[in-house]
Amino acid sequence: MSSSTPSTGRPGGRPRDDQREVEILGAVTSLLAERGYEAVTFEEVARRAHASKATLYRRWKTKRDMVIAALKAGPARRDDGDRIDTGSLRGDLGALCRRLVTTMRSADGQTAMLLLQAGLEDPELCEEIERAVGPTGSRLPASVIRAAVARGELPEGVDPFPFEEITGSVILLRRLNGLRIDDGYLDALIDTVLIPALRATAPAHDLPAGIFSGHPTAEPPTDPKDAP
């Protein structure tokens, strides 16, 4: 091979087409926004992106891998540091809430809702999203709880249920309805709802998972015979 021959850096001698990947991931994001996580399939993405399924499979082994790649390249991308450590519980909760607001504002309301709901349909995806793109703000990291306990701001045995059930739900609802989410609102939410609710969980046992925890309990299907 001549020394002037450009190196592709990939087996098989075919250079990776970065622009093509952007187009494919754009199709994934659009499909998520329009029809939800369940509707994302290799067949549908290939059709929308005018690509072959073989092209997709060369890049991503599973649907989850493809969706994670789209999130990293799109609305859920995080370029700032992931660790939340302001030195106080109130500050940490504020940072998480603002991060969640930013996550939701980075896309239209429908897309923001679907990005969060995707983890409910595939619980392992929720964990992958947090690892791949950094904390979205919808989860309360164990490190934040441990630091608050060490500072004496929270008692031992606190459960993240209130944060993961309430915060994402109310911020998403306000976002979808065009209501203001400013520092004043977040301060009120933290001081009057989140901190008191977190403290109240210490003696509680067997609390359910919050809706944005990635492991919510689904309602059992209704038996048609029980319908009114």
N, C-alpha and C positions, 0 to 999 in steps of 0.2 A: 504494500500500500504506500502511495506517495505521502511524503511528510506534509504536503500541502492539502491533503484531504481532511476536511473538518471532522472533528469527533462529535458524534451524536450523544455520547454519554449514556446510551441505552442499548440493551441487547437487540440484535436484529438490524441495527443500523438505521432505524427510523427515528428522527428527532421528535421530541414531544411538542405538539402544537398547543402552546399555552392559550392562544386566542380561542382555539376550538374548545378547550376545557372550560374557559370562561363562559362560552355560549351554552355548553351542556349544563354547567352548574346554574346558569340563569334559568334554564328550562326546569331544573329541579326546584328552584326557589319559587318560580311562578306556579308550578303544579302544587306545591305545598300551600301557597296562598289561596289558590282557587278551590282546591278539593281536599286538602288535608293529607296527613302522613300516609294514611292507608292507600290513597290513590297513587302514591309514588311507586312506579314499577319501572324496571329496565325497559320494558316494551314501550310504555308511554313516554318516558324521557327520550328514548331513541327516536320515536316518531316526531316529537316536538322539536328536537334539536337537529333533525334530519341527519342522524348518525346511525351507524349499525350498532346492534347490541354487543357485537364483538369489541367495538371501540370502547364501549362503557366497561365491559368486563376486564379489558386490559388495564384500566385505571382503578377500578373498585371491585372488590370481590363480592360485597354484599350491598344491599339497599341501605343499610345503616351507615356503611362507609361512605356511600355516595351522598347521603343526607348530611352527614357530619362535614364532609368537604364543602358542601354548599353553604352550611351555616358558618364555617370558618371564613369563607370568601364573601359572605353577604351580610345581612342585617345583624347577625349575632356576633360578628367579629369583634374581638377586644384587642386593642393595641396598648392599653395601659397595664399597670401591674395588677396581678390577680389577688394578692394578699390583702385582707381587710384587717387593719390594725391601727386605729386612730388613738388608742390609749384610754378609751372609755366605751362603755356599752352603748350609750346614747349616740356617740359619734360613729361607732361601728354599724349600728342599725341605720343611721342616716346615710352612711356610705353605701350600704346594701340597697336601701330604697332608691337612692339616686341612680345606682347602677341599673336597677330594674327599670326605672323610668327611661333611662337612656336606651336600654335594650328594646323597649317597646316603641319608643319614638323613632328608632332607626328604621322602622318599617311602618306601613299602614296598619291600622288596628287589626284588620283581619289576619294579616301575616303574623303580627306579634302574638295574637291568640293561638294561632296554629303552631307556631314555633314552640310555645309552652305546652300546648296540648299534645304535641307529638310524643313527649315523654310519658304521657299517661297511657298511650296506646302501646308503647314499647318501653317498659320500665328501665331496661338496661340502657336505652338511648338517653334517658334523662341523666344518668351517670356519665355517659360518654360526652354529652353536651357540656356538662360542667368541667370535665377534664380537658376537652378539646378546645373550647373557646374561652375558658375561664368562667368564674362564677357569674351567672346571669343576674343575680340578685334575688332570685325566686327561692333560694335555699338559705338556711341559716347554718353557716359552717360550724363544725364542732370546735374549731379553734377559737371562734368568737365567744362561744359559751364558756370554754375553759378559761379564757382570759378574764371574762367577767366574774366567774366564780373566784378566781385567784385574787381579784381586786376587791372582792366582797360585795360586788354589785348584784350578784345573783346567788341564790342558795344552791347547794348541791342537788343534783337530781332533776335539773330543769330539762323540759322536753321542748324541742323546737316547733311543736305542733302549732301554737298560735301564729308564729311568724309565717310558716309555710302554708297555713290555711287561709290567713287573713290578708297578708300583704299583697301577694300576687293577685288575689281576687279583687280587692278594692281598687288597686291601682289600674288593673286591666279594665274594670268597670268604668272608672272615671275616664280612662283613655278612650274607650269606645264611645263614650257619651260626650266627649269634648269638654270635660270639666277640668278646671285648673288643678294642677299638681305642683305647687310651689313649695318653698322651704317652710312656710307657715303651716301648710297642710301636713307635710311630712312630720314636722315637729309635734303637731297635735296628735297625729296617728301614733307616733312613737311614745309620747309621754302619757297619753290617756288610754291607749289600747295595748300596744305591743309590750312595753316593759311590765305593766301590771299583770298582763296575761301570762307572760313568761314566768314571772315570779310565782304565780298561782299554780303552775304545773308541777312544782317541786314535790308536793306530797301525793300527787295524782299517780295513778297506775293504769297501764294498758290504754293509753290515749291512742286514738286512731291516727293514721298518717295524714298529714296535710295534703291538700289537693295538688300542690306543686312539689311534694316531696319525692315524687316518682314512684311511690308505692301506695296509692290510695286504694281503698277497698271498694270494689265495684258492687253495685246493688244487684242482688240475685235476680235472675229473670223471673218475671211474674207468670204464674201458672194461669193459662186462659180460663181455667175453671173457677179461679178466684176473682176474676174480673166482675165488676158490678153489672 
